[in-house]
Amino acid sequence: MAVAVMRSLAGDGAATPVLNARNRGAVPGLPTDAIVEVPCLVDTNGAHPIAGDPLPEAQLALARAVKTAGRTTITAALTGSRALAEDAFAAHPLVGDRSVARRLVAGYHAAHPELPALR
């Protein structure tokens, strides 16, 4: 896969692999700067996400929830905020509960004391 992408970037024909790329409208209803895993046209100008059909509302809601959890996780990591770490877990559809989120953050903190403390 990587070799095919490099060849396309170098001008040896276009390829259409599935890649992680900025959305740029490929998944309608998600932010344009969200990272999505979609087919992309790769050529000498880079990777260009190929727009797909709109997702059914239930799937779009799930994708939005996962993206919200991911973005909140990044902000929590950058700021060291325990509250945002809990928000991130609570926002994720597989957790979805504040008390579980608190226990998860506490568990990670206890299991990895070498990591900087959350505020």
Steps between C-alpha positions, in 0.01 A plus 500: 500500500771746599698429183192557283439834672864604458493404132187707445652798679811463282295504178478129417121502450213571735384263772181484707593346836299537819686752715456718805458854367335830583132466421466797262138401438561130431265410787214752492400615846846471659733800539720561195814473715398170666726205420303228321598165350375511141607415145733767367631587157877526539701680233797736480291766677437282806207303639151622421207344690225365276154615606259228598127487550362663814490266797164397646417722798575233763844431352573872464405556865734219604785641288445848647507361855825311436656811339393712799656251740820494295533878481431531872764234570757701304415819688518315832843362409630840393372679809533225762137558600348217703152647444549493122635144517182401682292696245672311219418159649146606585445623142610171346208272406670196656517676838233770505485529878673758720556268797659235275710774338630611842596141587675452165708817540588404857596151383726629222657747741570222754630259235738756348654705782789598272267722296461863598222563751164619379377827639 
